[in-house]
Amino acid sequence: MTFAVQSRHTKLGLAGRERNWNYAQYEVSELRNAFGRVGRTVPVYRNADLPALINAMTTQPLDAVERAIRAGDGAKFDAAYVALTDTCNACHRSQEHAMVVITVPQSNPYQDQDFRVPKVPKP
């Protein structure tokens, strides 16, 4: 999860914080794909059908994030992103990994990437 999912979750949060909706849409799609890759790589974890678990827990929160992005609604994005983050932690607890606590990013760990909406030079 750390390699495939965590960076996408962080980048989605940073893009949403900057209200960079085009980039946030890209990252929510990448996050969905990352969850899919995890499920394909580890189809069974502790007797749990991991793809089914991931789908059951993340579909609604990801859909809510995506609706907020499409609407360009910052307040709805913030609430949906917190709910998605809470879902990550609930899943971790359900799999006896309560020590893995995901948070809303407070700073940009990607010093080589700007998450603000790009300024397009005027011709």
DSSP file (Angstrom, degrees, kcal/mol; ACC not computed):
  #  RESIDUE AA STRUCTURE BP1 BP2  ACC     N-H-->O    O-->H-N    N-H-->O    O-->H-N    TCO  KAPPA ALPHA  PHI   PSI    X-CA   Y-CA   Z-CA
    1    1 A M     >>       0   0    0      0, 0.0     4,-2.8     0, 0.0     5,-2.0   0.000 360.0 360.0 360.0 -40.5    0.0    0.0    0.0
    2    2 A T  I  4> +     0   0    0      3,-0.2     5,-0.7     1,-0.2     4,-0.0   0.928 360.0  38.8 -58.2 -45.8    2.8    2.4    0.9
    3    3 A F  I  45S+     0   0    0      1,-0.1    -1,-0.2     3,-0.1     4,-0.2   0.928 128.6  29.0 -71.6 -44.8    4.3    2.2   -2.6
    4    4 A A  I  45S+     0   0    0     30,-0.1     4,-0.2     3,-0.1    -2,-0.2   0.839 132.2  21.4 -88.5 -34.7    1.2    2.1   -4.7
    5    5 A V  I  X5S+     0   0    0     -4,-2.8     4,-2.4    29,-0.1     3,-0.4   0.857 106.4  65.1-107.5 -44.8   -1.5    4.0   -2.7
    6    6 A Q  I  ><S+     0   0    0     -5,-2.0     4,-2.5     1,-0.3     5,-0.2   0.867 102.6  49.1 -59.0 -42.2    0.0    6.4   -0.2
    7    7 A S  H  ><S+     0   0    0     -5,-0.7     4,-2.7     1,-0.2    -1,-0.3   0.884 111.9  50.0 -65.3 -35.9    1.7    8.7   -2.6
    8    8 A R  H  > S+     0   0    0     -3,-0.4     4,-2.4    -4,-0.2    -2,-0.2   0.897 110.2  50.2 -67.6 -40.0   -1.5    9.0   -4.7
    9    9 A H  H  X S+     0   0    0     -4,-2.4     4,-2.2     2,-0.2    -2,-0.2   0.933 113.4  46.4 -61.3 -46.1   -3.6    9.7   -1.6
   10   10 A T  H  X S+     0   0    0     -4,-2.5     4,-2.4    -5,-0.2    -2,-0.2   0.939 113.2  47.5 -62.8 -48.6   -1.1   12.5   -0.6
   11   11 A K  H  X S+     0   0    0     -4,-2.7     4,-2.6     1,-0.2     5,-0.2   0.875 110.2  53.4 -64.1 -37.0   -1.0   14.0   -4.1
   12   12 A L  H  X S+     0   0    0     -4,-2.4     4,-2.6     2,-0.2    -1,-0.2   0.936 110.1  48.1 -60.6 -46.0   -4.8   14.0   -4.3
   13   13 A G  H  X S+     0   0    0     -4,-2.2     4,-2.5     1,-0.2    -2,-0.2   0.905 112.5  47.8 -61.7 -42.5   -5.0   15.8   -1.0
   14   14 A L  H  X S+     0   0    0     -4,-2.4     4,-1.6     2,-0.2    -1,-0.2   0.900 112.3  48.7 -67.1 -41.0   -2.4   18.4   -2.1
   15   15 A A  H  <>S+     0   0    0     -4,-2.6     5,-2.7     1,-0.2     4,-0.3   0.914 113.2  48.1 -64.3 -42.1   -4.1   19.0   -5.4
   16   16 A G  H ><5S+     0   0    0     -4,-2.6     3,-1.2     1,-0.2    -2,-0.2   0.900 107.2  55.1 -65.5 -40.6   -7.4   19.4   -3.7
   17   17 A R  H 3<5S+     0   0    0     -4,-2.5    -1,-0.2     1,-0.3    -2,-0.2   0.874 112.0  44.4 -58.8 -36.8   -6.0   21.8   -1.1
   18   18 A E  T 3<5S-     0   0    0     -4,-1.6    99,-0.4    -5,-0.1    -1,-0.3   0.462 111.5-124.4 -85.4  -1.9   -4.8   23.9   -4.0
   19   19 A R  T < 5 +     0   0    0     -3,-1.2     2,-1.4    -4,-0.3    -3,-0.2   0.841  56.3 154.5  58.7  35.0   -8.1   23.5   -5.8
   20   20 A N     >< +     0   0    0     -5,-2.7     4,-2.6    95,-0.2    -1,-0.2  -0.696  16.1 176.9 -90.6  82.0   -6.2   22.2   -8.8
   21   21 A W  H  > S+     0   0    0     -2,-1.4     4,-2.3     1,-0.2    -1,-0.2   0.818  71.1  55.2 -65.6 -34.6   -9.2   20.3  -10.1
   22   22 A N  H  > S+     0   0    0      2,-0.2     4,-1.6     1,-0.2    -1,-0.2   0.941 114.3  40.5 -63.2 -45.4   -7.6   19.0  -13.3
   23   23 A Y  H  > S+     0   0    0      2,-0.2     4,-2.5     1,-0.2    -2,-0.2   0.883 112.6  55.1 -71.5 -36.9   -4.8   17.5  -11.4
   24   24 A A  H  X S+     0   0    0     -4,-2.6     4,-2.6     2,-0.2     5,-0.2   0.897 106.2  52.4 -61.5 -39.7   -7.0   16.2   -8.6
   25   25 A Q  H  X S+     0   0    0     -4,-2.3     4,-1.7     1,-0.2    -1,-0.2   0.911 109.5  49.7 -62.3 -41.4   -9.1   14.4  -11.2
   26   26 A Y  H  X S+     0   0    0     -4,-1.6     4,-2.2     1,-0.2    -2,-0.2   0.931 112.4  47.1 -60.1 -46.6   -6.0   12.8  -12.5
   27   27 A E  H  X S+     0   0    0     -4,-2.5     4,-2.7     2,-0.2    -2,-0.2   0.854 107.6  54.0 -70.1 -34.8   -4.9   11.7   -9.0
   28   28 A V  H  X S+     0   0    0     -4,-2.6     4,-2.1     2,-0.2    -1,-0.2   0.895 111.2  47.8 -66.2 -35.6   -8.3   10.3   -8.0
   29   29 A S  H  X S+     0   0    0     -4,-1.7     4,-2.2    -5,-0.2    -2,-0.2   0.915 112.4  48.5 -66.3 -42.9   -8.1    8.1  -11.1
   30   30 A E  H  X S+     0   0    0     -4,-2.2     4,-2.4     2,-0.2    -2,-0.2   0.869 109.6  53.0 -64.4 -36.5   -4.6    7.1  -10.3
   31   31 A L  H  X S+     0   0    0     -4,-2.7     4,-2.4     2,-0.2    -1,-0.2   0.917 108.2  49.8 -66.0 -42.8   -5.6    6.3   -6.7
   32   32 A R  H  X S+     0   0    0     -4,-2.1     4,-2.0     1,-0.2    -2,-0.2   0.932 112.5  48.3 -58.2 -45.1   -8.4    4.0   -8.0
   33   33 A N  H  X S+     0   0    0     -4,-2.2     4,-2.3     1,-0.2    -2,-0.2   0.879 108.7  53.6 -64.1 -37.9   -5.9    2.3  -10.3
   34   34 A A  H  X S+     0   0    0     -4,-2.4     4,-2.3     2,-0.2    -1,-0.2   0.915 107.7  50.0 -64.4 -42.9   -3.5    1.9   -7.4
   35   35 A F  H  X S+     0   0    0     -4,-2.4     4,-2.3     1,-0.2    -1,-0.2   0.908 110.2  51.9 -60.4 -40.4   -6.1    0.2   -5.3
   36   36 A G  H  X S+     0   0    0     -4,-2.0     4,-2.1     1,-0.2    -2,-0.2   0.905 108.2  50.4 -62.1 -41.7   -6.9   -2.1   -8.2
   37   37 A R  H  X S+     0   0    0     -4,-2.3     4,-2.4     2,-0.2     5,-0.2   0.897 108.8  51.9 -63.8 -40.1   -3.2   -3.0   -8.6
   38   38 A V  H  X S+     0   0    0     -4,-2.3     4,-2.9     1,-0.2    -1,-0.2   0.937 110.3  48.9 -61.1 -45.4   -3.0   -3.9   -4.9
   39   39 A G  H  < S+     0   0    0     -4,-2.3    -1,-0.2     1,-0.2    -2,-0.2   0.865 113.1  46.4 -63.1 -36.8   -6.0   -6.1   -5.2
   40   40 A R  H  < S+     0   0    0     -4,-2.1    -1,-0.2     1,-0.2    -2,-0.2   0.858 115.6  46.1 -73.3 -33.9   -4.5   -7.9   -8.2
   41   41 A T  H  < S+     0   0    0     -4,-2.4    -2,-0.2     1,-0.3    -1,-0.2   0.871 128.1  25.2 -75.2 -38.3   -1.1   -8.3   -6.5
   42   42 A V     <  +     0   0    0     -4,-2.9    -1,-0.3    -5,-0.2     8,-0.2  -0.724  69.7 167.4-126.8  79.4   -2.5   -9.5   -3.2
   43   43 A P  S    S+     0   0    0      0, 0.0     7,-1.5     0, 0.0     2,-0.4   0.784  71.8  34.6 -69.2 -25.8   -5.9  -11.1   -4.0
   44   44 A V  E     +A   49   0A   0      5,-0.2     2,-0.4     6,-0.1     5,-0.2  -0.994  64.6 175.9-131.3 128.6   -6.2  -12.7   -0.6
   45   45 A Y  E >  S-A   48   0A   0      3,-2.4     3,-1.9    -2,-0.4    -3,-0.0  -0.972  75.8 -18.7-133.7 119.0   -4.9  -11.2    2.7
   46   46 A R  T 3  S-     0   0    0     -2,-0.4    -1,-0.1     1,-0.3     3,-0.1   0.911 127.8 -52.9  51.3  47.5   -5.6  -13.0    6.0
   47   47 A N  T 3  S+     0   0    0      1,-0.2     2,-0.4    -3,-0.0    -1,-0.3   0.551 113.4 124.8  66.7   9.9   -8.4  -15.0    4.4
   48   48 A A  E <  S-A   45   0A   0     -3,-1.9    -3,-2.4    47,-0.0     2,-1.3  -0.823  70.2-122.7-100.3 139.2  -10.0  -11.8    3.1
   49   49 A D  E  >  -A   44   0A   0     -2,-0.4     4,-2.5    -5,-0.2    -5,-0.2  -0.682  31.0-164.4 -74.7  96.9  -10.8  -11.2   -0.5
   50   50 A L  H  > S+     0   0    0     -7,-1.5     4,-3.0    -2,-1.3     5,-0.3   0.888  81.4  51.5 -61.9 -44.5   -8.7   -8.0   -0.8
   51   51 A P  H  > S+     0   0    0      0, 0.0     4,-2.5     0, 0.0    -1,-0.2   0.920 113.4  46.5 -58.4 -40.4  -10.2   -6.7   -4.1
   52   52 A A  H  > S+     0   0    0     -9,-0.2     4,-2.7     2,-0.2    -2,-0.2   0.911 113.7  48.6 -66.9 -41.2  -13.7   -7.1   -2.6
   53   53 A L  H  X S+     0   0    0     -4,-2.5     4,-2.2     2,-0.2     5,-0.2   0.941 113.0  46.8 -62.8 -48.1  -12.7   -5.5    0.6
   54   54 A I  H  X S+     0   0    0     -4,-3.0     4,-2.6     1,-0.2     5,-0.3   0.936 114.6  47.5 -59.6 -47.4  -11.1   -2.5   -1.1
   55   55 A N  H  X S+     0   0    0     -4,-2.5     4,-1.8    -5,-0.3     5,-0.2   0.927 112.1  49.2 -60.9 -45.9  -14.0   -2.1   -3.4
   56   56 A A  H  < S+     0   0    0     -4,-2.7     4,-0.3     1,-0.2    -1,-0.2   0.866 119.4  37.6 -63.1 -36.3  -16.6   -2.3   -0.6
   57   57 A M  H  < S+     0   0    0     -4,-2.2    -1,-0.2    -5,-0.2    -2,-0.2   0.801 123.7  35.3 -88.2 -29.1  -14.7    0.3    1.5
   58   58 A T  H  X S+     0   0    0     -4,-2.6     4,-2.6    -5,-0.2     5,-0.3   0.673  92.6  81.1-104.8 -16.8  -13.4    2.8   -1.1
   59   59 A T  H  X S+     0   0    0     -4,-1.8     4,-2.5    -5,-0.3     5,-0.2   0.952  98.3  41.1 -57.5 -54.0  -16.1    3.0   -3.8
   60   60 A Q  H  > S+     0   0    0     -4,-0.3     4,-2.3    -5,-0.2    -1,-0.2   0.935 117.1  46.5 -63.9 -47.7  -18.4    5.5   -2.0
   61   61 A P  H  > S+     0   0    0      0, 0.0     4,-2.1     0, 0.0    23,-0.2   0.909 114.7  47.5 -62.7 -39.2  -15.6    7.7   -0.6
   62   62 A L  H  X S+     0   0    0     -4,-2.6     4,-2.6     2,-0.2    -2,-0.2   0.903 110.8  52.0 -66.7 -39.4  -13.8    7.9   -3.9
   63   63 A D  H  X S+     0   0    0     -4,-2.5     4,-2.5    -5,-0.3    -1,-0.2   0.905 109.2  50.4 -61.6 -40.6  -17.0    8.7   -5.7
   64   64 A A  H  X S+     0   0    0     -4,-2.3     4,-2.0     2,-0.2    -2,-0.2   0.900 110.8  48.8 -65.2 -40.6  -17.7   11.5   -3.2
   65   65 A V  H  X S+     0   0    0     -4,-2.1     4,-2.3    15,-0.2    -2,-0.2   0.934 112.1  49.3 -61.6 -45.5  -14.2   12.9   -3.8
   66   66 A E  H  X S+     0   0    0     -4,-2.6     4,-2.8     1,-0.2    -2,-0.2   0.890 108.5  52.2 -64.8 -39.5  -14.7   12.7   -7.5
   67   67 A R  H  X S+     0   0    0     -4,-2.5     4,-2.0     1,-0.2    -1,-0.2   0.912 110.1  49.3 -62.2 -41.3  -18.1   14.4   -7.4
   68   68 A A  H  X>S+     0   0    0     -4,-2.0     5,-2.3     2,-0.2     4,-0.8   0.896 111.3  49.7 -64.1 -40.0  -16.6   17.3   -5.4
   69   69 A I  H ><5S+     0   0    0     -4,-2.3     3,-1.0     2,-0.2    -2,-0.2   0.952 110.6  49.0 -63.1 -49.6  -13.8   17.6   -7.9
   70   70 A R  H 3<5S+     0   0    0     -4,-2.8    -1,-0.2     1,-0.3    -2,-0.2   0.855 114.4  46.4 -59.5 -34.6  -16.2   17.7  -10.9
   71   71 A A  H 3<5S-     0   0    0     -4,-2.0    -1,-0.3    -5,-0.2    -2,-0.2   0.614 105.1-130.9 -81.2 -12.8  -18.2   20.3   -9.1
   72   72 A G  T <<5 +     0   0    0     -3,-1.0     2,-0.8    -4,-0.8    -3,-0.2   0.870  52.9 155.2  62.9  35.9  -15.1   22.3   -8.2
   73   73 A D     >< -     0   0    0     -5,-2.3     4,-2.4     1,-0.2    -1,-0.2  -0.840  27.9-171.8-104.1 103.4  -16.4   22.5   -4.7
   74   74 A G  H  > S+     0   0    0     -2,-0.8     4,-2.8     1,-0.2     5,-0.2   0.884  84.5  50.5 -62.9 -42.3  -13.6   22.9   -2.2
   75   75 A A  H  > S+     0   0    0      1,-0.2     4,-2.1     2,-0.2    -1,-0.2   0.914 113.3  45.9 -65.0 -41.8  -15.7   22.5    0.9
   76   76 A K  H  > S+     0   0    0      2,-0.2     4,-2.7     1,-0.2     5,-0.2   0.887 112.1  52.2 -67.8 -37.4  -17.2   19.2   -0.4
   77   77 A F  H  X S+     0   0    0     -4,-2.4     4,-3.1    -9,-0.2     5,-0.3   0.956 108.6  50.2 -60.8 -49.0  -13.7   18.0   -1.5
   78   78 A D  H  X S+     0   0    0     -4,-2.8     4,-2.1     1,-0.2    -2,-0.2   0.924 114.1  44.3 -56.7 -46.5  -12.3   18.7    2.0
   79   79 A A  H  X S+     0   0    0     -4,-2.1     4,-2.2     1,-0.2    -1,-0.2   0.913 115.4  47.6 -65.3 -42.7  -15.1   16.8    3.7
   80   80 A A  H  X S+     0   0    0     -4,-2.7     4,-2.4     2,-0.2   -15,-0.2   0.870 110.7  51.9 -67.7 -36.1  -14.9   13.9    1.2
   81   81 A Y  H  X S+     0   0    0     -4,-3.1     4,-2.5     2,-0.2    -1,-0.2   0.901 109.4  49.3 -68.0 -40.2  -11.1   13.7    1.4
   82   82 A V  H  X S+     0   0    0     -4,-2.1     4,-2.7    -5,-0.3    -2,-0.2   0.921 111.6  49.8 -62.2 -42.9  -11.3   13.5    5.2
   83   83 A A  H  X S+     0   0    0     -4,-2.2     4,-2.0     2,-0.2    -2,-0.2   0.902 110.6  49.8 -63.1 -40.4  -14.0   10.7    4.9
   84   84 A L  H  X S+     0   0    0     -4,-2.4     4,-2.1     2,-0.2    -2,-0.2   0.922 111.2  49.2 -62.2 -44.2  -11.7    8.9    2.4
   85   85 A T  H  X S+     0   0    0     -4,-2.5     4,-2.0     1,-0.2    17,-0.3   0.909 109.9  51.0 -62.4 -42.8   -8.8    9.2    4.8
   86   86 A D  H  X S+     0   0    0     -4,-2.7     4,-2.3     1,-0.2    -1,-0.2   0.871 107.6  54.4 -61.4 -36.6  -11.0    7.9    7.7
   87   87 A T  H  X S+     0   0    0     -4,-2.0     4,-2.5     2,-0.2    -2,-0.2   0.900 104.6  53.7 -64.4 -41.2  -11.9    4.9    5.4
   88   88 A C  H  X S+     0   0    0     -4,-2.1     4,-2.3     1,-0.2    -2,-0.2   0.940 111.1  46.1 -56.9 -46.7   -8.3    4.1    4.9
   89   89 A N  H  X S+     0   0    0     -4,-2.0     4,-2.4     1,-0.2    -2,-0.2   0.874 110.0  53.1 -67.3 -37.0   -7.8    4.0    8.6
   90   90 A A  H  X S+     0   0    0     -4,-2.3     4,-2.3     2,-0.2    -1,-0.2   0.899 109.8  49.4 -63.5 -39.9  -10.9    1.9    9.2
   91   91 A C  H  X S+     0   0    0     -4,-2.5     4,-1.2     2,-0.2    -2,-0.2   0.924 109.4  51.5 -64.6 -43.6   -9.6   -0.6    6.6
   92   92 A H  H ><>S+     0   0    0     -4,-2.3     5,-3.1     1,-0.2     3,-0.6   0.926 111.0  47.9 -59.0 -44.5   -6.2   -0.7    8.4
   93   93 A R  H ><5S+     0   0    0     -4,-2.4     3,-1.8     1,-0.2     5,-0.3   0.897 106.9  56.8 -62.9 -39.1   -7.9   -1.4   11.7
   94   94 A S  H 3<5S+     0   0    0     -4,-2.3    -1,-0.2     1,-0.3    -2,-0.2   0.764 109.6  46.1 -64.5 -23.3  -10.1   -4.1   10.1
   95   95 A Q  T <<5S-     0   0    0     -4,-1.2    -1,-0.3    -3,-0.6    -2,-0.2   0.112 122.9-103.6-106.0  20.2   -6.9   -5.9    9.0
   96   96 A E  T < 5S+     0   0    0     -3,-1.8    -3,-0.2     1,-0.1    -2,-0.1   0.847  91.5 115.9  61.6  38.1   -5.2   -5.6   12.4
   97   97 A H    > < +     0   0    0     -5,-3.1     3,-2.4    -6,-0.2    -4,-0.2  -0.264  21.1 141.8-124.2  43.7   -2.9   -2.7   11.2
   98   98 A A  T 3   +     0   0    0      1,-0.3    -5,-0.2    -5,-0.3    -1,-0.1   0.710  63.8  71.0 -60.6 -19.2   -4.2    0.0   13.5
   99   99 A M  T 3  S+     0   0    0     -7,-0.1     2,-1.0    -3,-0.1    -1,-0.3   0.665  80.2  82.6 -72.3 -14.4   -0.7    1.3   13.8
  100  100 A V    <   +     0   0    0     -3,-2.4     2,-0.6   -11,-0.1    -8,-0.1  -0.799  64.4 177.4 -92.1 101.8   -0.8    2.5   10.2
  101  101 A V        -     0   0    0     -2,-1.0     2,-0.3    -9,-0.1    -3,-0.0  -0.930  13.8-158.3-113.6 118.6   -2.6    5.8   10.5
  102  102 A I        -     0   0    0     -2,-0.6     2,-0.3   -17,-0.3   -13,-0.1  -0.740  14.1-172.0 -94.4 141.7   -3.1    7.9    7.4
  103  103 A T        -     0   0    0     -2,-0.3     3,-0.0   -14,-0.0   -21,-0.0  -0.834  35.3 -90.9-128.2 166.2   -3.6   11.7    7.8
  104  104 A V        -     0   0    0     -2,-0.3   -94,-0.1     1,-0.1   -22,-0.0  -0.663  59.3-104.5 -71.6 128.0   -4.6   14.6    5.6
  105  105 A P        -     0   0    0      0, 0.0    -1,-0.1     0, 0.0     3,-0.1  -0.324  33.4-172.1 -62.7 134.8   -1.2   16.0    4.4
  106  106 A Q  S    S+     0   0    0      1,-0.2     2,-0.3    -2,-0.0    -2,-0.0   0.598  70.9  18.1 -99.2 -16.7   -0.2   19.2    6.2
  107  107 A S  S    S-     0   0    0      0, 0.0    -1,-0.2     0, 0.0   -93,-0.1  -0.942  86.5 -95.7-148.2 168.0    2.8   19.9    4.0
  108  108 A N        -     0   0    0     -2,-0.3     5,-0.1     1,-0.2   -97,-0.0  -0.785  26.8-176.9 -92.6 108.2    4.2   19.0    0.6
  109  109 A P  S    S+     0   0    0      0, 0.0     2,-1.1     0, 0.0    -1,-0.2   0.606  73.1  78.8 -77.7  -8.6    6.7   16.1    0.8
  110  110 A Y    >   +     0   0    0      1,-0.2     3,-2.1     3,-0.1    -2,-0.0  -0.692  57.4 174.2 -99.4  80.8    7.2   16.4   -3.0
  111  111 A Q  T 3  S+     0   0    0     -2,-1.1    -1,-0.2     1,-0.3    -3,-0.0   0.662  76.1  58.0 -65.0 -14.9    9.5   19.4   -3.1
  112  112 A D  T 3  S+     0   0    0     -3,-0.1     2,-0.4     1,-0.0    -1,-0.3   0.248  98.2  71.7 -98.9  13.4   10.0   19.0   -6.8
  113  113 A Q    <   -     0   0    0     -3,-2.1     2,-0.5    -5,-0.1    -3,-0.1  -0.995  64.0-152.3-134.7 133.6    6.3   19.3   -7.6
  114  114 A D        -     0   0    0     -2,-0.4    -3,-0.0     1,-0.1   -99,-0.0  -0.901   5.9-170.8-102.4 122.7    4.0   22.3   -7.5
  115  115 A F        +     0   0    0     -2,-0.5   -95,-0.2     2,-0.1   -97,-0.1   0.425  51.5 107.8 -95.6   0.3    0.3   21.4   -6.9
  116  116 A R  S    S-     0   0    0      1,-0.1   -97,-0.1   -97,-0.1    -2,-0.1  -0.328  88.4 -84.8 -72.8 160.9   -1.1   24.8   -7.6
  117  117 A V        -     0   0    0    -99,-0.4    -1,-0.1     1,-0.1    -2,-0.1  -0.506  56.3-109.9 -63.8 127.7   -3.1   25.5  -10.7
  118  118 A P        -     0   0    0      0, 0.0     2,-0.7     0, 0.0    -1,-0.1  -0.314  22.2-127.8 -63.9 141.1   -0.5   26.3  -13.4
  119  119 A K        -     0   0    0     -3,-0.1    -3,-0.0    -2,-0.0     0, 0.0  -0.812  21.7-146.8 -88.8 120.5   -0.3   29.8  -14.6
  120  120 A V        -     0   0    0     -2,-0.7     2,-0.0     1,-0.0     0, 0.0  -0.781  18.6-119.8 -91.9 124.4   -0.6   29.8  -18.4
  121  121 A P        -     0   0    0      0, 0.0    -1,-0.0     0, 0.0     0, 0.0  -0.337  27.3-118.3 -62.3 140.4    1.4   32.5  -20.1
  122  122 A K              0   0    0      1,-0.1     0, 0.0    -2,-0.0     0, 0.0  -0.607 360.0 360.0 -80.0 139.7   -0.7   34.9  -22.2
  123  123 A P              0   0    0      0, 0.0    -1,-0.1     0, 0.0     0, 0.0   0.501 360.0 360.0 -70.4 360.0    0.2   34.9  -25.9
